[in-house]
């Protein structure tokens, strides 16, 4: 996959991303080691996006993805409620009170992977922050996860399927755009007529 920041014109314009260069060897190593698995998820998501011709709600896509992953032998848990922690000025770490929690859409524990699904017109920092918050919680409060913590933000959007892969590199989250595939326009799926032209 090329991450060159090529500017494209028109509806399917990809975001401009920095070039991967020699200073990002750790990023390249991680992606190379995970690429086969990433492509499996990409293929499954593209298939789901194509099959739900007329779109759907987030939980429709989540249910379909969960089923497809289970059929391929992945151990998947859904809607995992996670407590949230806060590090005070005196360095004490407390669990936030009043049952304050986050809810992870799909979790693949054996692969240290959180899948956060969206169905929105456009991803914003809000959606990335949500996944990063879950990853931060796992990394810092589940010892078996630590630096192995990974995430995928998948938007089965109104106009396109957009997938991002997130992981820790040098104690900082790195995100990689995996795909941005347009949804077929409604005109390619249905025929439309003007009654006044048909009936005269």
C-alpha beads as a LAMMPS data file, in Angstrom:
LAMMPS data file: protein, C-alpha beads

200 atoms
199 bonds

1 atom types
1 bond types

-500.0 500.0 xlo xhi
-500.0 500.0 ylo yhi
-500.0 500.0 zlo zhi

Masses

1 110.0

Atoms # bond

1 1 1 0.000 0.000 0.000
2 1 1 1.327 3.409 -0.866
3 1 1 0.914 6.151 1.669
4 1 1 2.187 8.848 -0.636
5 1 1 0.289 12.064 -0.240
6 1 1 -1.021 12.230 -3.776
7 1 1 -3.729 14.805 -4.236
8 1 1 -6.712 13.628 -6.206
9 1 1 -9.519 15.708 -7.548
10 1 1 -13.203 14.969 -7.577
11 1 1 -15.529 13.124 -5.232
12 1 1 -13.093 10.352 -4.249
13 1 1 -10.295 12.659 -3.126
14 1 1 -8.018 10.939 -0.621
15 1 1 -6.621 12.837 2.349
16 1 1 -3.053 14.050 1.961
17 1 1 -0.812 11.910 4.161
18 1 1 2.893 12.188 4.843
19 1 1 5.331 9.970 3.000
20 1 1 6.685 6.978 4.859
21 1 1 10.444 7.439 4.887
22 1 1 13.534 6.020 6.569
23 1 1 12.662 7.664 9.891
24 1 1 9.562 5.503 10.152
25 1 1 11.150 2.048 9.974
26 1 1 9.211 0.923 13.054
27 1 1 5.944 1.846 11.328
28 1 1 6.939 -0.122 8.235
29 1 1 7.955 -3.123 10.333
30 1 1 4.668 -3.141 12.222
31 1 1 2.549 -2.767 9.092
32 1 1 4.524 -5.489 7.287
33 1 1 3.972 -7.887 10.197
34 1 1 0.236 -7.094 10.416
35 1 1 -0.553 -6.614 6.718
36 1 1 -2.058 -10.058 6.067
37 1 1 -4.523 -9.693 8.931
38 1 1 -5.359 -6.107 7.985
39 1 1 -6.194 -7.196 4.430
40 1 1 -8.532 -9.899 5.779
41 1 1 -10.487 -7.256 7.702
42 1 1 -10.515 -4.954 4.698
43 1 1 -11.910 -7.688 2.429
44 1 1 -14.640 -8.590 4.940
45 1 1 -15.677 -4.948 5.401
46 1 1 -15.771 -4.299 1.657
47 1 1 -17.974 -7.361 1.173
48 1 1 -20.387 -6.233 3.911
49 1 1 -20.495 -2.718 2.463
50 1 1 -21.336 -4.111 -0.985
51 1 1 -23.980 -6.540 0.295
52 1 1 -25.883 -3.915 2.284
53 1 1 -26.724 -2.119 -0.960
54 1 1 -28.871 0.581 0.541
55 1 1 -26.830 1.209 3.658
56 1 1 -27.839 0.634 7.231
57 1 1 -27.282 1.717 10.785
58 1 1 -24.080 1.167 12.770
59 1 1 -25.463 -1.858 14.627
60 1 1 -26.463 -3.504 11.304
61 1 1 -22.850 -3.362 10.138
62 1 1 -21.585 -4.432 13.554
63 1 1 -23.797 -7.538 13.592
64 1 1 -22.729 -8.495 10.064
65 1 1 -19.032 -7.981 10.845
66 1 1 -19.271 -9.997 14.047
67 1 1 -20.872 -12.913 12.176
68 1 1 -18.280 -12.827 9.382
69 1 1 -15.400 -12.739 11.872
70 1 1 -16.823 -15.659 13.877
71 1 1 -17.251 -17.687 10.682
72 1 1 -13.522 -17.198 10.029
73 1 1 -12.553 -18.453 13.482
74 1 1 -11.946 -15.134 15.249
75 1 1 -12.820 -14.945 18.948
76 1 1 -15.012 -11.820 19.131
77 1 1 -16.711 -10.049 22.018
78 1 1 -19.214 -7.252 21.442
79 1 1 -20.214 -4.129 23.376
80 1 1 -17.571 -4.461 26.088
81 1 1 -18.110 -1.878 28.842
82 1 1 -14.753 -0.500 30.027
83 1 1 -14.222 1.550 33.145
84 1 1 -12.244 4.750 32.634
85 1 1 -9.299 5.909 34.722
86 1 1 -7.802 9.291 35.547
87 1 1 -4.264 10.111 36.719
88 1 1 -4.384 12.826 39.376
89 1 1 -1.748 15.533 39.903
90 1 1 -0.260 13.493 42.762
91 1 1 0.168 10.560 40.287
92 1 1 -2.569 8.461 41.905
93 1 1 -4.641 6.648 39.280
94 1 1 -8.325 6.396 40.099
95 1 1 -11.262 4.771 38.378
96 1 1 -13.797 7.470 37.493
97 1 1 -16.899 7.191 39.720
98 1 1 -20.623 7.016 38.996
99 1 1 -20.245 4.040 36.658
100 1 1 -18.534 6.177 33.981
101 1 1 -17.630 3.792 31.175
102 1 1 -16.769 3.505 27.531
103 1 1 -18.236 0.809 25.319
104 1 1 -15.998 -0.957 22.799
105 1 1 -17.968 -2.173 19.759
106 1 1 -16.020 -5.357 18.982
107 1 1 -12.934 -6.715 20.767
108 1 1 -10.589 -9.456 19.591
109 1 1 -8.774 -10.190 22.860
110 1 1 -6.405 -12.780 21.463
111 1 1 -5.207 -10.244 18.897
112 1 1 -5.177 -7.206 21.215
113 1 1 -7.486 -5.443 18.778
114 1 1 -10.439 -3.080 19.303
115 1 1 -12.789 -2.497 16.366
116 1 1 -14.728 0.753 16.577
117 1 1 -17.488 1.028 13.975
118 1 1 -19.245 4.140 12.746
119 1 1 -21.961 4.967 10.247
120 1 1 -21.599 8.642 9.563
121 1 1 -21.129 11.066 6.699
122 1 1 -17.548 11.884 7.631
123 1 1 -15.035 10.850 10.290
124 1 1 -13.816 13.627 12.565
125 1 1 -11.351 13.865 15.443
126 1 1 -14.247 12.943 17.769
127 1 1 -14.400 9.394 16.378
128 1 1 -10.607 8.984 16.452
129 1 1 -10.475 10.296 20.020
130 1 1 -13.030 7.708 21.098
131 1 1 -10.949 4.797 19.785
132 1 1 -7.713 6.316 21.103
133 1 1 -9.339 6.646 24.553
134 1 1 -10.209 2.937 24.520
135 1 1 -6.713 2.023 23.342
136 1 1 -5.139 4.193 26.046
137 1 1 -7.267 2.464 28.695
138 1 1 -6.279 -0.996 27.466
139 1 1 -2.589 -0.142 27.129
140 1 1 -2.279 1.393 30.586
141 1 1 -4.771 -0.646 32.621
142 1 1 -4.698 -4.152 31.138
143 1 1 -1.126 -5.420 31.660
144 1 1 -1.410 -8.215 29.103
145 1 1 -2.234 -5.667 26.354
146 1 1 0.300 -2.884 26.917
147 1 1 2.163 -1.814 23.763
148 1 1 0.471 -4.646 21.806
149 1 1 -2.825 -2.713 21.907
150 1 1 -4.220 -2.019 18.424
151 1 1 -7.400 -0.592 16.972
152 1 1 -9.348 -0.180 13.765
153 1 1 -11.764 2.658 13.080
154 1 1 -14.212 1.560 10.391
155 1 1 -16.779 3.950 8.964
156 1 1 -19.481 2.352 6.847
157 1 1 -20.270 5.853 5.689
158 1 1 -23.022 7.462 3.682
159 1 1 -20.642 8.039 0.778
160 1 1 -17.729 5.669 1.298
161 1 1 -16.166 2.916 3.373
162 1 1 -13.207 4.345 5.289
163 1 1 -10.869 2.178 7.369
164 1 1 -8.009 3.260 9.624
165 1 1 -5.551 1.045 11.515
166 1 1 -4.082 2.356 14.790
167 1 1 -1.214 0.994 16.872
168 1 1 1.458 2.068 19.320
169 1 1 4.881 3.017 17.997
170 1 1 7.440 4.497 20.408
171 1 1 4.699 4.912 23.032
172 1 1 2.586 7.060 20.678
173 1 1 -0.462 6.059 18.637
174 1 1 0.117 5.895 14.889
175 1 1 -2.776 5.724 12.412
176 1 1 -2.670 4.386 8.877
177 1 1 -5.380 4.824 6.240
178 1 1 -6.168 1.356 4.920
179 1 1 -8.906 2.137 2.409
180 1 1 -11.459 4.690 1.280
181 1 1 -13.896 3.057 -1.150
182 1 1 -16.882 4.959 -2.591
183 1 1 -20.422 3.655 -2.274
184 1 1 -22.148 3.146 -5.640
185 1 1 -24.510 6.026 -6.356
186 1 1 -28.218 5.331 -5.897
187 1 1 -28.766 5.934 -9.640
188 1 1 -26.726 2.793 -10.415
189 1 1 -28.980 0.701 -8.147
190 1 1 -32.480 1.942 -8.993
191 1 1 -34.293 3.413 -11.983
192 1 1 -35.965 6.785 -11.554
193 1 1 -38.666 8.399 -13.692
194 1 1 -40.735 11.555 -13.688
195 1 1 -44.464 10.640 -13.641
196 1 1 -45.386 13.747 -15.679
197 1 1 -43.208 12.538 -18.545
198 1 1 -44.608 9.004 -18.418
199 1 1 -48.298 9.896 -18.104
200 1 1 -48.124 12.987 -20.310

Bonds

1 1 1 2
2 1 2 3
3 1 3 4
4 1 4 5
5 1 5 6
6 1 6 7
7 1 7 8
8 1 8 9
9 1 9 10
10 1 10 11
11 1 11 12
12 1 12 13
13 1 13 14
14 1 14 15
15 1 15 16
16 1 16 17
17 1 17 18
18 1 18 19
19 1 19 20
20 1 20 21
21 1 21 22
22 1 22 23
23 1 23 24
24 1 24 25
25 1 25 26
26 1 26 27
27 1 27 28
28 1 28 29
29 1 29 30
30 1 30 31
31 1 31 32
32 1 32 33
33 1 33 34
34 1 34 35
35 1 35 36
36 1 36 37
37 1 37 38
38 1 38 39
39 1 39 40
40 1 40 41
41 1 41 42
42 1 42 43
43 1 43 44
44 1 44 45
45 1 45 46
46 1 46 47
47 1 47 48
48 1 48 49
49 1 49 50
50 1 50 51
51 1 51 52
52 1 52 53
53 1 53 54
54 1 54 55
55 1 55 56
56 1 56 57
57 1 57 58
58 1 58 59
59 1 59 60
60 1 60 61
61 1 61 62
62 1 62 63
63 1 63 64
64 1 64 65
65 1 65 66
66 1 66 67
67 1 67 68
68 1 68 69
69 1 69 70
70 1 70 71
71 1 71 72
72 1 72 73
73 1 73 74
74 1 74 75
75 1 75 76
76 1 76 77
77 1 77 78
78 1 78 79
79 1 79 80
80 1 80 81
81 1 81 82
82 1 82 83
83 1 83 84
84 1 84 85
85 1 85 86
86 1 86 87
87 1 87 88
88 1 88 89
89 1 89 90
90 1 90 91
91 1 91 92
92 1 92 93
93 1 93 94
94 1 94 95
95 1 95 96
96 1 96 97
97 1 97 98
98 1 98 99
99 1 99 100
100 1 100 101
101 1 101 102
102 1 102 103
103 1 103 104
104 1 104 105
105 1 105 106
106 1 106 107
107 1 107 108
108 1 108 109
109 1 109 110
110 1 110 111
111 1 111 112
112 1 112 113
113 1 113 114
114 1 114 115
115 1 115 116
116 1 116 117
117 1 117 118
118 1 118 119
119 1 119 120
120 1 120 121
121 1 121 122
122 1 122 123
123 1 123 124
124 1 124 125
125 1 125 126
126 1 126 127
127 1 127 128
128 1 128 129
129 1 129 130
130 1 130 131
131 1 131 132
132 1 132 133
133 1 133 134
134 1 134 135
135 1 135 136
136 1 136 137
137 1 137 138
138 1 138 139
139 1 139 140
140 1 140 141
141 1 141 142
142 1 142 143
143 1 143 144
144 1 144 145
145 1 145 146
146 1 146 147
147 1 147 148
148 1 148 149
149 1 149 150
150 1 150 151
151 1 151 152
152 1 152 153
153 1 153 154
154 1 154 155
155 1 155 156
156 1 156 157
157 1 157 158
158 1 158 159
159 1 159 160
160 1 160 161
161 1 161 162
162 1 162 163
163 1 163 164
164 1 164 165
165 1 165 166
166 1 166 167
167 1 167 168
168 1 168 169
169 1 169 170
170 1 170 171
171 1 171 172
172 1 172 173
173 1 173 174
174 1 174 175
175 1 175 176
176 1 176 177
177 1 177 178
178 1 178 179
179 1 179 180
180 1 180 181
181 1 181 182
182 1 182 183
183 1 183 184
184 1 184 185
185 1 185 186
186 1 186 187
187 1 187 188
188 1 188 189
189 1 189 190
190 1 190 191
191 1 191 192
192 1 192 193
193 1 193 194
194 1 194 195
195 1 195 196
196 1 196 197
197 1 197 198
198 1 198 199
199 1 199 200
